[in-house]
Amino acid sequence: MIGGAHVPDEDVGKYLYATYCESSDNKNYRGDPCPEWEELPEGIRKHWTMVAKAARRHFAFRLA
């Protein structure tokens, strides 16, 4: 919950991906430019969404 509203896991995944891109000078692991979120294959977007879910569970447990 942020400001009383639930942020969808996909939106958090998109934010985490954008943070990764920013921290890597917008380069992926091969040194190629990071594609925009919408250009990522669906499977990759799902992986980032799962990272968001895992982080949410981890911190919810630790903060409870």
Steps between C-alpha positions, in 0.01 A plus 500: 500500500630840405293796606212264575488366143629162385766523230474207255796260499557565129540873568753425773682262263509774237646741757763247607595440136530875441724524808719219364527679165587829666766340717661325201524804271202356313701191395394140543731215604639479143576871486211564261249778567218397733172481312199693623272303734237462228762358260611226740373150424202408714705236683760755611227738623352209697840434661525863615143477633597188696799688645257771612271240664795336677628834629151594620465168687850524647457849635142448612619205708796691644294809581205310650 
